[in-house]
Amino acid sequence: MAGVAGERCVNDALLVVSELISNADRHGGGLRVFAASVEGGHLWLEVADHSDVLPESAAPDPLVPGGFGWSLVRRLSVDTQVRLHTNGDEPGKTILVSLGLE
């Protein structure tokens, strides 16, 4: 990303990728696909897993650890999309995230 993205984008991307891949491993049956590309002034991140359970934000509870990742991903992203896989018998989903390059 050197020379293409600003420092903020790089830092946000590292956090978003870490969160999405951790969640794919922890909640989604493992990582299926990871891809990154730059197009139209955005960094596009794609993470697919093996679960058809949609991500959701946890209700804020200071006594319960975790559960803030999806809210964080959505806050740092320009756009987030979740697509359920419709081909084949294996369930799964793809999360597509865009970040501004600034």
N, C-alpha and C positions, 0 to 999 in steps of 0.2 A: 504494500500500500504506500510505500515511500514515494513521495513526489506526486501522489494522486489525492491522498486524503490528508486533512488537517489532523492535528494532535487530538482534538476532541473526538473526531470520528474514530480514530484508531483506538482510543481508550474506551469509548462506548462500544465499539465492535468487540473488543476483547471481553468485556463484561457480558454482552449479549450472547456471544458464542459460548462462553463458559456456562452461562445459565441454561441455554437451550440444550447443549450437549449433555450437561449434568442431568437435566430433567428427562431427556430421552433415555439415558441410562437408568436413572432412578425410578421413573414412572412410566416409561414408554416401551419397555421390553428391549431396549438397546437401540443404538444408532443404526439407521438404515442408510442414510445419505447425508453428506455435508457438502455444500457448494457455496462459493462466494464469487461475485462478479461485480464489475463496475459498469453502470449504464445510466445514461440520462441524468448525470449529476448525483447519483445515489450509489451507495454500496448495498448490494442485495445479498442477503444471507438466506440459505435454504437448509433446513434441518428436517429430516424425516425419521420417524421411528415406527415401531411395530404395534402401536396402540391406537384405537379409535376414540379414546377418551379425550375430550377437548380440554385444553388448559383453562384454568380459572384462577381468579385472584382469591386469596384467602380472606376471610373476615378478619379484621384487625383484632388481635388478641395478644396483649403484651406477655402473657404467660405461656403462649405456645410458640416455640421456635419455628422459623422457616415460614414458607408459604407466600413470600413476597416476590418471588422471581418473575412471575408472569406480569405483575404490575410494573416491575422495573423494566422488563423488556418493552412493554407497551409505552412506557413513559419516555424511554430513550429513542424509540423508533419514530420515523416519520409515518410509517404504515406497517401494519401487521395483518397477515392473512393466514387462515388455517384451512387446509384442504384435506378432506377425508379421501383416502384412496378408494376408488370404486372398481378397480380391475383386480381380478383374481379373488381367491378365497381368504387370503391373509389380510387381517385388518391393519390399519395404519393411518398416519396422517403426515402431512408436510406443513411446516410452519415457514412462511416466507416473510422476511423482515427487510425493510429498507431504512437506511440511515443516510442522512445528508453528509456529503463529503467535506463540509466546512470544518 
